[in-house]
Amino acid sequence: MRARNRVAVSALRATLAALDNAEAVPLDEAAPRAAALEASPVGAGATEAPRRELSERETVDVVRAEAAERLEAAAHLTAPAHADRAERLRAEAAVLLRFLDGAEGNAQSA
């Protein structure tokens, strides 16, 4: 049971990071940058960048891409020495796909 939890935790942590990255707003290269410390913003949250809100479709696409990435990587690990790693990647993909199945089933019934 512990091994299954580790696989799920690993898959979910990586997917949450991918979702966090997808919410990042690209920096505007034309925006002026402060050259001196005195010109820097001050105060709590002054340096926080705005985040995008992903739609449900975009969220599903990110999770699906994470699962596909794991399945593709597992397919490339054909050497017997990598069998454990390939199996772990397939197990992580299965965890993510289960979440997708549940999310898409809930969306259809709503």
C-alpha positions as CSV (number, residue, x, y, z in Angstrom):
1,M,0.0,0.0,0.0
2,R,2.8,2.4,0.8
3,A,4.4,1.9,-2.6
4,R,1.1,2.8,-4.3
5,N,0.9,5.9,-2.2
6,R,4.4,7.0,-3.2
7,V,3.6,6.5,-6.8
8,A,0.4,8.6,-6.5
9,V,2.1,11.3,-4.5
10,S,5.0,11.5,-7.0
11,A,2.5,11.8,-9.9
12,L,0.3,14.3,-8.2
13,R,3.2,16.5,-7.1
14,A,4.7,16.7,-10.5
15,T,1.3,17.4,-12.1
16,L,0.6,20.2,-9.5
17,A,3.9,21.7,-10.5
18,A,3.0,21.5,-14.2
19,L,-0.3,23.2,-13.4
20,D,1.4,25.9,-11.5
21,N,3.8,26.5,-14.4
22,A,0.8,26.6,-16.8
23,E,-0.7,29.4,-14.7
24,A,2.4,31.6,-14.9
25,V,2.1,34.7,-17.0
26,P,5.0,35.3,-19.4
27,L,7.1,38.3,-18.6
28,D,6.7,41.3,-20.8
29,E,10.2,41.8,-22.3
30,A,9.3,45.4,-23.2
31,A,8.5,46.4,-19.7
32,P,11.1,48.5,-18.0
33,R,13.1,46.9,-15.2
34,A,14.4,48.6,-12.1
35,A,18.1,49.1,-12.3
36,A,18.6,50.2,-8.7
37,L,17.5,48.7,-5.4
38,E,16.0,52.1,-4.5
39,A,13.6,51.8,-7.5
40,S,12.4,48.3,-6.5
41,P,8.8,47.8,-5.3
42,V,8.4,47.6,-1.5
43,G,5.8,45.9,0.6
44,A,4.2,42.5,1.0
45,G,3.3,41.0,-2.3
46,A,4.8,43.9,-4.3
47,T,6.9,41.5,-6.4
48,E,4.1,39.0,-7.0
49,A,3.3,38.4,-10.6
50,P,-0.3,37.9,-11.6
51,R,-1.4,34.3,-12.4
52,R,-3.7,33.0,-15.2
53,E,-6.7,31.0,-14.2
54,L,-6.8,27.8,-16.2
55,S,-10.2,26.7,-17.6
56,E,-11.3,23.2,-16.8
57,R,-10.4,22.2,-20.4
58,E,-6.8,23.6,-20.0
59,T,-6.4,21.8,-16.7
60,V,-7.5,18.5,-18.2
61,D,-5.1,19.1,-21.1
62,V,-2.2,19.6,-18.7
63,V,-3.0,16.5,-16.7
64,R,-3.5,14.5,-20.0
65,A,-0.1,15.8,-21.2
66,E,1.6,14.7,-18.0
67,A,0.1,11.2,-18.3
68,A,1.1,11.0,-22.0
69,E,4.7,12.1,-21.1
70,R,5.0,9.3,-18.6
71,L,3.7,6.7,-21.0
72,E,6.0,7.9,-23.7
73,A,9.0,7.8,-21.4
74,A,8.1,4.3,-20.2
75,A,7.9,3.1,-23.9
76,H,11.4,4.3,-24.5
77,L,12.8,2.4,-21.5
78,T,13.1,-1.0,-23.1
79,A,16.2,-2.3,-21.5
80,P,15.6,-4.9,-18.7
81,A,17.6,-2.8,-16.3
82,H,15.0,0.0,-16.6
83,A,11.9,-2.2,-16.2
84,D,11.3,-0.9,-12.6
85,R,11.4,2.7,-13.8
86,A,9.2,2.0,-16.8
87,E,6.6,0.3,-14.5
88,R,6.6,3.2,-12.1
89,L,6.0,5.7,-14.9
90,R,3.1,3.5,-16.2
91,A,1.7,3.4,-12.6
92,E,2.0,7.2,-12.3
93,A,0.2,7.6,-15.7
94,A,-2.5,5.3,-14.5
95,V,-3.1,7.5,-11.4
96,L,-3.4,10.6,-13.5
97,L,-5.7,8.9,-16.0
98,R,-8.0,7.7,-13.1
99,F,-8.3,11.4,-12.1
100,L,-9.2,12.3,-15.6
101,D,-11.8,9.6,-15.9
102,G,-13.4,10.8,-12.6
103,A,-13.3,14.5,-13.7
104,E,-14.8,13.9,-17.1
105,G,-17.5,11.6,-15.7
106,N,-18.5,14.3,-13.2
107,A,-18.5,17.0,-15.9
108,Q,-20.9,14.9,-18.1
109,S,-23.3,14.1,-15.3
110,A,-23.5,17.8,-14.2
